[in-house]
Structures are given as structure tokens and as C-alpha cells.
């Protein structure tokens, strides 16, 4: 049976090696990306709210016509 501690040590060693190979964003890149995500989320939220309100109004109008 293989030693689980040895396997775990090898896993973490390889994980650290792979993370060191990665290119990490600079602070300005990270800030700019965060701003883009926040703005996109706000725009999607506004779009969803307007769509929801409009559909409720249309369905209410159609419901009143059928009555």
C-alpha cells in the first residue's frame, strides 16, 4: 500500500510548481477587470429589472383584456 502522506506531499509540491508557472495579473489589470465585472453586473441587473417590469405590465394588460 502506498503511503498517503507521500502522495499528498507530491501533490502539493506539483501544485506549487504549477502555480509558480502561472502569470498573475498586475494590480492595475486586476482593478480594471474588477471594474468591468461590476459595470457589466449593474447593466445586466438593470436590464433584467426593466425586462421583468415590462413583462409584468404586458401580462397584466393582456389579463385585463381577457377578463
N, C-alpha and C positions, 0 to 999 in steps of 0.2 A: 504494500500500500504506500502511496506517495505521501510525503509529509505535507500537510495543508499549509503549514507556516512557510515552507519553502516556496510553494506555489503562490502564496499571497505576496511574498517578498518580490518574487519575479514579476508578478503582475504590476505591483506598484512601481518597480524600477522601470519597466517598459512604459508605464503610463507617464511617468515624469519625463522620460526621454522624448516621448511623442509631444508632450506639452511644450517642451523646450524648442521643438522644431516649428511650432506654430508661430505665425506672425500675429501679434496682438495690435489692436488699433491704438493710435495715439489719443491723448485726451481730447484734442480738437475734433478728431474723427468721431470719437465716441459721443461727444457733446452734440455734434451736428446730426449724427444718426438718431440720437435720442429726441432731438427737436423734430426731426422728420416723422418719427413714430408718433409723437404726441400730437402734432398737427394733423396727421392722417387719421388718428383715432378721433379727434374732435370733429373733423369733417365727416367721417363715417357716422358718428353719433348724431350729428345734426341731420344728415341725410336720412338716417333711419327714423328719427323722430318726426321729420316732415312727412316721410312716406307713410308712417303709421297713422299720423293725424289725418292725412288726406284720405287714406283708405277707410278710416272710421267714418269720416264725413260722407264719403261716397256711399258706403254701405248703409249708413243711416238714412241718407236721401232716398236710396232705392227701396229701403224698407218702408219708408213713409209713402212712397208711390204705390206700393203693392197693397197697403192697408186699405 
